[in-house]
Amino acid sequence: MVLSMIFFHFFFGLPFVMYFLPSIIALARSKRDLLAIFLLNLFLGWSIIGWIVALVWAAKNDVPAMAR
């Protein structure tokens, strides 16, 4: 029982968190483009370049919106 839980978390929990790390960071930082970052991460996160772009986008500071 305990061994199966360890196996599950090691092979499904940690990779899931690592794959969606850019989306988790964007959610924690309350990013304005959260949906766009999530979709990029979901569809192109399998490629290293897509994952890195999503990570940089999630970590980047938002530019304040200018009111007219």
FENZIQUI-V264071 format. One record per backbone hydrogen bond with DSSP energy under -0.5 kcal/mol. NH is the residue of the N-H (numbers start at 0). CO is the residue of the C=O. If there is no record, write none. Layout:
nh->NH co->CO
nh->NH co->CO
This chain:
nh->4 co->0
nh->5 co->1
nh->6 co->2
nh->7 co->3
nh->8 co->4
nh->9 co->5
nh->10 co->6
nh->11 co->7
nh->12 co->7
nh->13 co->8
nh->15 co->11
nh->16 co->12
nh->17 co->13
nh->18 co->14
nh->19 co->15
nh->20 co->17
nh->23 co->19
nh->24 co->20
nh->25 co->21
nh->26 co->22
nh->27 co->23
nh->28 co->24
nh->29 co->26
nh->30 co->25
nh->33 co->30
nh->36 co->32
nh->37 co->33
nh->38 co->34
nh->39 co->35
nh->40 co->36
nh->41 co->37
nh->42 co->38
nh->43 co->39
nh->44 co->40
nh->46 co->43
nh->50 co->46
nh->51 co->47
nh->52 co->48
nh->53 co->49
nh->54 co->50
nh->55 co->51
nh->56 co->52
nh->57 co->53
nh->58 co->54
nh->59 co->55
nh->66 co->64
